[in-house]
Amino acid sequence: MIPLAPIALAGVALAAAGCLFIGAINQAPTAALAVVGGPMPDGDGAVSLTMRCATVELDPSGSSDPDQGDAARLTFEWSIDGHPAASVTGVEFRIDDLGHARLQLDEAGEVVVELVAIDPHGARSSPARLTLRVADAPPLPSVQADPPGPCGDHPAGGTVRLDALAADADADCKPIETIAFTWTLTPPQGSTKATLWAGPCDAAPPGAGQSVVTTGQTVCVAPDVEGEYSVQVVADDGAMRSPATVAGDGQTAPPITFRLAPDRPPCMDGFDPAPGLLYVLDRTQPAQFAVTRVLDDLDGFPNPNGPSTAQFRWSLWRESDPAWRALPMSGLNTLELDPGDFDFDELVQVRVEALDRVARAPTPCDPAQLLCDAATAWPGVPSCRPGDTCEEWVTWQARFR
C-alpha cells in the first residue's frame, strides 16, 4: 500500500482519516440598535413617543462582527412589523448621511422595528428588535371670554361670547385632525332660562336650559339671573379627549367663570358745549348741542369696536311754549337748532337723556340729584353703583340774539 501524503488546498488539509480545515470559518455578525437623542427605552425596552409624527433616530453602529475587518463593512436591513421599512404605509423612513435610520410614524399605535446586520460574505445576524409606542397628543384647550366690564362682571341684558383654542402638538401630522369642542354651561342657582348655543351671538338664543351641551369653536351664553356662571370645554381630536379645561402644563384647570350683575344706568360724561350754563348765541348761525361721551355697561359712546348702540332722547322748552316737548331727534347724540324758529332773545332750554336697555322711571331725575360725577363716583370708568330708579339728564339754556 502506498501511504497518502497530506495535500494542502487553499488553506485546507486532507488526511486519511477525513478532512481537516486549517483556514478560519466566517462567523455571523451581531446587530445592535441605539436610540439617538432620546427618548430612551423604558423598563420593558420599548420607546414611547408622546405624539404622532415625532421623529426617532436609531443608530446601528453598535453592531459588531467577530471576523477581522468585517465590522466596518457591514450592511443593514431594516424592517417594520416584518415588512421592508421603506414600504410600510404611515411610516416615513429614511437613512441619513451618518447611516442612522430616521422614522416618523403618522398613526398612533405600536410597531416593532427590526435590524439585521449582513457581513461582506452574506452572513446575517439575528434581528435586533425595538418596540416603538406612539401616542396621539391630546389637544389642550383654552377659552377666551368677552372681557367683563370695569366692575369685573357682565351686565344683564347682553350675551357673553366664548372662543376656544386648542394647542394640538400633532394637529398638522397626516392625517390632519379636526378638533371638535364640547361645551357645558352650569348656571347659578335659581336660573331657569340660561342658554348656551353656537351663535351667532347677535341672534336670539334657540332655547333655554339649566345645563346645555353643544359643539363648535365659538359659543354664546345668555345668562338670566345674577350670580356666577361656569363654562367647561372639552376638546376632541378624534383620537383622544382632553380632560376638561387643560392648562399648558397638562394639569386640569378650573372651568372659566363669569359673573352676571344688574345693568347699571348710563352716565353722560362729555358734552359740547358744557351744560348748565346760559349761552347767548348768534341768530345767524345754527346752534348745535352734543353728547360726546357716555359711560355704560352695554351701550357706551363712542364704541371703539364699531357702531355705538347708545340711544338718546331730546326735548325742548321755550318761553313762548313753557312745556317740555319731545323732539324727533331721538337716538342721535347731536341736536341742531335753527335760530329762525325762535323769537329774538327768547329763552330756550334743551334737555338730553341717555337711554338704557333696562327700562327705568319714565321721568327724569330730580335736578338736585347728582347721578354722575367722573371725578368721584365715576373715576374714568362706568359706575359700579347699584341700579338707580331714574334716568340722568342734562340741560342747556340759550338765547338767540
C-alpha positions as CSV (number, residue, x, y, z in Angstrom):
1,M,0.0,0.0,0.0
2,I,1.3,3.4,-0.9
3,P,0.9,5.9,2.0
4,L,-1.1,9.0,1.4
5,A,0.7,12.3,1.9
6,P,-1.3,15.3,3.0
7,I,-2.1,17.7,0.2
8,A,-2.7,21.4,1.1
9,L,-5.5,23.0,-0.9
10,A,-6.3,26.7,-0.2
11,G,-5.7,26.5,3.5
12,V,-7.4,23.1,3.8
13,A,-5.5,19.9,4.7
14,L,-6.8,16.5,3.6
15,A,-5.9,13.4,5.7
16,A,-6.6,9.7,5.5
17,A,-8.9,9.9,8.4
18,G,-11.0,12.7,6.8
19,C,-10.9,16.5,6.2
20,L,-9.0,18.9,8.5
21,F,-9.9,22.6,7.9
22,I,-7.0,24.8,8.7
23,G,-8.5,28.2,7.4
24,A,-10.9,30.4,9.6
25,I,-14.6,29.9,9.3
26,N,-16.7,33.1,8.6
27,Q,-18.9,34.0,11.6
28,A,-22.2,35.9,11.6
29,P,-22.3,39.5,12.8
30,T,-24.4,40.8,15.8
31,A,-26.9,43.6,15.2
32,A,-27.4,46.3,17.8
33,L,-29.8,49.3,17.9
34,A,-29.4,52.5,19.9
35,V,-31.7,55.5,20.2
36,V,-30.1,58.8,19.5
37,G,-31.2,61.9,21.4
38,G,-34.0,60.2,23.3
39,P,-36.5,59.2,24.4
40,M,-34.7,56.3,25.9
41,P,-36.3,52.8,26.1
42,D,-38.5,52.3,29.2
43,G,-38.5,49.3,31.6
44,D,-39.7,46.8,29.0
45,G,-37.3,48.0,26.4
46,A,-39.9,50.0,24.4
47,V,-39.5,53.6,23.3
48,S,-42.6,55.7,24.0
49,L,-43.4,58.7,21.7
50,T,-45.9,61.2,23.1
51,M,-47.1,62.5,19.7
52,R,-47.7,61.3,16.2
53,C,-45.1,62.4,13.6
54,A,-42.4,62.6,16.2
55,T,-39.0,61.5,14.8
56,V,-37.0,58.8,16.4
57,E,-33.3,58.3,15.3
58,L,-31.8,54.8,15.5
59,D,-28.1,54.2,15.3
60,P,-26.9,50.7,14.1
61,S,-23.2,51.5,14.6
62,G,-23.0,49.4,17.7
63,S,-23.4,46.3,15.6
64,S,-20.3,44.1,15.5
65,D,-18.6,41.2,13.6
66,P,-16.0,38.9,15.2
67,D,-14.2,38.5,11.8
68,Q,-11.4,40.9,11.5
69,G,-12.2,43.9,9.2
70,D,-15.8,42.8,8.6
71,A,-17.4,45.2,11.2
72,A,-16.6,48.2,9.1
73,R,-18.1,46.6,6.0
74,L,-21.5,45.6,7.5
75,T,-24.7,46.5,5.6
76,F,-28.1,46.7,7.3
77,E,-31.6,45.6,6.5
78,W,-34.4,47.4,8.3
79,S,-38.0,46.1,8.6
80,I,-41.1,47.3,10.5
81,D,-43.6,44.7,11.7
82,G,-41.9,42.2,9.4
83,H,-42.1,44.3,6.2
84,P,-39.4,46.3,4.5
85,A,-39.3,49.6,6.4
86,A,-39.4,51.8,3.3
87,S,-42.6,50.1,2.1
88,V,-44.7,50.5,5.3
89,T,-47.7,52.8,4.9
90,G,-47.9,55.5,7.5
91,V,-44.2,55.5,8.3
92,E,-41.7,57.9,6.9
93,F,-38.4,56.1,6.8
94,R,-35.0,57.2,5.6
95,I,-31.3,56.7,6.2
96,D,-29.3,59.9,6.9
97,D,-25.7,60.7,6.0
98,L,-24.5,59.0,9.2
99,G,-26.2,55.8,8.3
100,H,-28.8,56.3,11.1
101,A,-32.4,55.4,10.4
102,R,-35.0,58.1,11.0
103,L,-38.5,57.1,11.5
104,Q,-41.7,59.2,11.7
105,L,-45.0,57.5,12.4
106,D,-48.2,59.1,11.3
107,E,-50.5,56.8,13.3
108,A,-50.8,56.2,16.9
109,G,-50.1,52.6,18.0
110,E,-47.2,50.2,18.4
111,V,-44.7,48.9,15.8
112,V,-41.7,46.7,16.1
113,V,-38.5,47.8,14.3
114,E,-36.0,45.1,13.4
115,L,-32.4,45.4,12.3
116,V,-30.4,42.7,10.6
117,A,-26.7,43.1,10.0
118,I,-25.1,41.5,7.0
119,D,-21.4,40.9,6.5
120,P,-19.5,41.0,3.2
121,H,-19.8,37.3,2.9
122,G,-23.6,37.3,3.2
123,A,-23.8,36.0,6.7
124,R,-26.8,37.5,8.5
125,S,-27.2,38.4,12.1
126,S,-30.2,37.6,14.3
127,P,-32.5,40.6,14.3
128,A,-32.2,43.3,16.9
129,R,-35.7,44.5,17.9
130,L,-37.1,47.7,19.3
131,T,-40.7,48.4,20.0
132,L,-42.0,52.0,19.3
133,R,-45.2,53.0,21.1
134,V,-46.7,56.1,19.5
135,A,-49.4,58.1,21.4
136,D,-51.7,60.7,19.9
137,A,-51.0,64.1,21.7
138,P,-54.2,65.3,23.3
139,P,-55.4,68.8,22.3
140,L,-55.0,71.3,25.2
141,P,-58.0,73.7,25.1
142,S,-58.1,77.2,26.4
143,V,-61.1,79.6,26.5
144,Q,-61.3,83.3,26.0
145,A,-64.4,85.2,27.0
146,D,-65.7,88.7,26.3
147,P,-63.9,90.9,28.8
148,P,-66.1,91.9,31.8
149,G,-67.0,95.4,32.4
150,P,-64.8,97.7,34.6
151,C,-66.7,96.5,37.6
152,G,-65.5,92.9,37.0
153,D,-68.8,91.4,35.8
154,H,-71.1,91.2,32.8
155,P,-74.2,93.3,32.8
156,A,-77.7,91.8,32.5
157,G,-79.3,92.2,29.1
158,G,-76.4,91.1,27.0
159,T,-74.7,87.9,25.8
160,V,-71.3,86.6,26.6
161,R,-69.2,85.2,23.8
162,L,-66.6,82.5,24.4
163,D,-63.9,81.3,22.0
164,A,-62.0,78.1,22.4
165,L,-58.5,77.5,21.1
166,A,-56.6,74.2,21.2
167,A,-52.9,73.6,21.1
168,D,-52.5,70.2,19.5
169,A,-48.9,69.1,19.1
170,D,-49.6,66.7,16.2
171,A,-52.5,68.5,14.6
172,D,-50.6,69.1,11.4
173,C,-49.5,65.5,11.1
174,K,-51.2,63.5,8.4
175,P,-54.0,62.6,8.6
176,I,-54.8,66.1,9.7
177,E,-57.1,66.1,12.7
178,T,-60.3,68.1,13.1
179,I,-60.8,69.3,16.6
180,A,-64.3,69.4,18.0
181,F,-65.2,71.2,21.2
182,T,-67.9,70.2,23.6
183,W,-69.2,72.9,25.9
184,T,-71.2,72.6,29.2
185,L,-72.9,75.5,30.9
186,T,-73.6,75.4,34.6
187,P,-75.6,78.5,35.7
188,P,-76.2,79.7,39.3
189,Q,-78.9,78.5,41.5
190,G,-82.3,79.9,40.5
191,S,-81.5,80.0,36.8
192,T,-84.3,78.6,34.5
193,K,-83.5,80.2,31.1
194,A,-79.7,80.4,30.9
195,T,-78.8,79.2,27.4
196,L,-75.6,78.3,25.6
197,W,-75.6,78.0,21.9
198,A,-73.3,78.0,18.9
199,G,-74.2,81.5,17.8
200,P,-74.3,83.9,16.2
201,C,-74.3,85.9,19.3
202,D,-76.5,88.7,17.9
203,A,-79.3,86.3,17.2
204,A,-81.9,85.2,19.7
205,P,-80.9,82.0,21.6
206,P,-82.7,78.9,20.3
207,G,-83.9,77.7,23.7
208,A,-83.3,77.6,27.4
209,G,-82.0,75.0,29.8
210,Q,-80.2,74.6,33.0
211,S,-77.2,72.8,31.5
212,V,-76.6,72.8,27.8
213,V,-74.0,71.0,25.7
214,T,-73.1,72.0,22.2
215,T,-70.1,71.8,19.8
216,G,-68.2,74.4,17.9
217,Q,-65.2,76.7,18.5
218,T,-67.3,79.7,19.4
219,V,-70.4,79.8,21.7
220,C,-72.6,82.4,23.2
221,V,-74.2,82.4,26.6
222,A,-77.4,84.2,27.5
223,P,-77.5,84.5,31.3
224,D,-80.8,85.1,33.0
225,V,-80.2,85.7,36.8
226,E,-77.5,87.3,38.8
227,G,-74.7,85.1,40.0
228,E,-71.7,83.1,38.8
229,Y,-71.8,81.0,35.6
230,S,-69.4,78.2,34.9
231,V,-68.5,77.0,31.4
232,Q,-66.4,73.9,30.7
233,V,-65.0,72.9,27.4
234,V,-63.5,69.6,26.2
235,A,-61.5,69.3,23.0
236,D,-61.6,66.1,21.0
237,D,-59.3,65.4,18.0
238,G,-61.0,62.1,17.1
239,A,-58.3,60.1,18.9
240,M,-58.1,61.4,22.4
241,R,-60.2,63.7,24.6
242,S,-58.6,66.3,26.7
243,P,-59.5,66.2,30.5
244,A,-61.9,69.2,30.8
245,T,-60.1,72.5,30.5
246,V,-56.4,71.8,30.4
247,A,-53.7,74.2,31.1
248,G,-50.4,74.3,29.2
249,D,-48.6,72.1,31.7
250,G,-51.1,69.3,31.2
251,Q,-52.8,69.9,34.6
252,T,-56.6,70.2,34.7
253,A,-57.5,73.9,35.1
254,P,-60.7,75.2,36.6
255,P,-63.6,75.9,34.2
256,I,-63.9,79.5,33.1
257,T,-66.4,81.5,35.1
258,F,-68.1,84.9,34.7
259,R,-70.5,86.8,36.9
260,L,-73.7,88.5,35.9
261,A,-74.7,91.8,37.6
262,P,-77.5,94.2,37.1
263,D,-77.2,96.6,34.1
264,R,-76.2,100.0,35.5
265,P,-77.6,103.3,34.3
266,P,-75.6,105.1,31.7
267,C,-73.6,108.2,32.6
268,M,-73.1,111.1,30.1
269,D,-69.6,112.3,30.7
270,G,-68.8,114.5,27.8
271,F,-70.6,117.5,26.2
272,D,-70.2,120.2,23.6
273,P,-70.8,122.9,24.8
274,A,-70.8,122.3,28.6
275,P,-74.3,122.1,30.0
276,G,-75.7,124.0,33.0
277,L,-74.8,127.5,31.6
278,L,-76.7,130.2,29.8
279,Y,-75.4,130.7,26.2
280,V,-76.1,133.8,24.1
281,L,-76.0,132.6,20.5
282,D,-75.8,134.3,17.2
283,R,-79.1,134.2,15.3
284,T,-77.3,133.9,12.0
285,Q,-75.7,130.5,12.8
286,P,-77.3,127.2,13.6
287,A,-76.9,126.1,17.2
288,Q,-75.6,122.6,18.0
289,F,-75.6,120.6,21.2
290,A,-73.9,117.2,21.5
291,V,-73.2,114.4,23.9
292,T,-69.6,113.3,23.2
293,R,-69.2,110.5,25.7
294,V,-71.4,108.0,27.5
295,L,-70.2,105.6,30.1
296,D,-72.4,102.5,30.1
297,D,-72.1,98.7,30.6
298,L,-73.6,97.8,27.3
299,D,-74.2,100.9,25.2
300,G,-71.2,103.2,25.7
301,F,-70.5,106.0,23.3
302,P,-68.4,106.2,21.3
303,N,-67.8,102.4,20.8
304,P,-64.2,101.7,19.9
305,N,-65.1,98.4,18.4
306,G,-67.7,99.6,15.9
307,P,-71.0,101.5,15.7
308,S,-72.4,102.5,19.1
309,T,-75.8,101.2,20.3
310,A,-76.2,104.2,22.6
311,Q,-79.6,106.0,22.3
312,F,-80.6,109.5,23.3
313,R,-83.9,111.3,23.9
314,W,-84.0,115.1,23.3
315,S,-86.7,117.5,24.5
316,L,-87.2,121.3,24.2
317,W,-88.7,124.0,26.4
318,R,-89.2,127.6,25.3
319,E,-90.7,130.8,26.8
320,S,-93.4,131.0,24.1
321,D,-94.4,127.4,24.9
322,P,-93.4,126.7,28.5
323,A,-93.7,122.9,28.5
324,W,-91.2,120.2,27.7
325,R,-91.8,118.8,24.2
326,A,-90.1,115.7,22.8
327,L,-88.1,116.3,19.7
328,P,-87.9,113.8,16.7
329,M,-84.2,113.5,17.0
330,S,-84.2,110.6,19.5
331,G,-81.3,108.3,19.0
332,L,-78.8,110.8,17.8
333,N,-76.1,112.2,20.1
334,T,-76.3,115.6,18.4
335,L,-79.1,118.1,18.2
336,E,-79.1,121.1,15.8
337,L,-81.4,124.1,16.3
338,D,-82.4,126.7,13.7
339,P,-82.4,130.2,15.4
340,G,-85.1,131.3,12.9
341,D,-87.5,129.0,14.7
342,F,-87.4,131.2,17.9
343,D,-88.2,134.7,18.9
344,F,-85.5,137.3,19.4
345,D,-83.9,136.8,22.8
346,E,-86.3,134.0,23.7
347,L,-85.1,131.7,26.4
348,V,-84.7,128.1,25.1
349,Q,-83.8,125.0,27.1
350,V,-82.6,121.8,25.6
351,R,-82.6,118.6,27.5
352,V,-81.0,115.2,26.6
353,E,-81.2,111.8,28.3
354,A,-79.1,108.8,27.6
355,L,-81.4,105.8,27.3
356,D,-80.7,102.3,28.7
357,R,-81.6,98.8,27.6
358,V,-83.2,98.3,31.0
359,A,-86.4,100.3,31.3
360,R,-86.4,102.7,34.3
361,A,-88.5,105.5,35.5
362,P,-90.2,107.3,32.6
363,T,-89.4,110.8,34.1
364,P,-86.0,112.4,34.5
365,C,-84.4,112.5,37.9
366,D,-84.7,115.4,40.3
367,P,-82.3,118.1,39.0
368,A,-80.8,118.3,42.5
369,Q,-79.8,114.6,42.4
370,L,-76.3,114.1,41.1
371,L,-76.1,110.7,39.3
372,C,-72.8,111.0,37.5
373,D,-69.5,112.6,38.6
374,A,-66.5,111.4,36.7
375,A,-64.2,112.9,39.3
376,T,-65.7,110.9,42.2
377,A,-68.2,108.1,41.7
378,W,-67.1,107.7,38.0
379,P,-63.3,108.0,38.1
380,G,-62.9,107.4,34.3
381,V,-64.8,104.2,34.2
382,P,-68.5,103.2,34.3
383,S,-70.0,103.3,37.7
384,C,-70.1,100.3,40.0
385,R,-73.0,101.7,41.9
386,P,-76.3,99.8,42.3
387,G,-79.1,100.4,39.9
388,D,-80.9,103.8,40.1
389,T,-84.6,104.4,39.9
390,C,-84.4,107.3,37.4
391,E,-82.5,108.5,34.3
392,E,-79.8,111.1,34.3
393,W,-80.4,114.1,32.2
394,V,-78.6,117.4,31.5
395,T,-79.9,120.8,30.3
396,W,-78.5,123.7,28.2
397,Q,-80.0,127.2,28.2
398,A,-79.7,129.6,25.4
399,R,-80.9,132.9,24.0
400,F,-80.7,133.8,20.3
401,R,-79.7,137.4,19.6
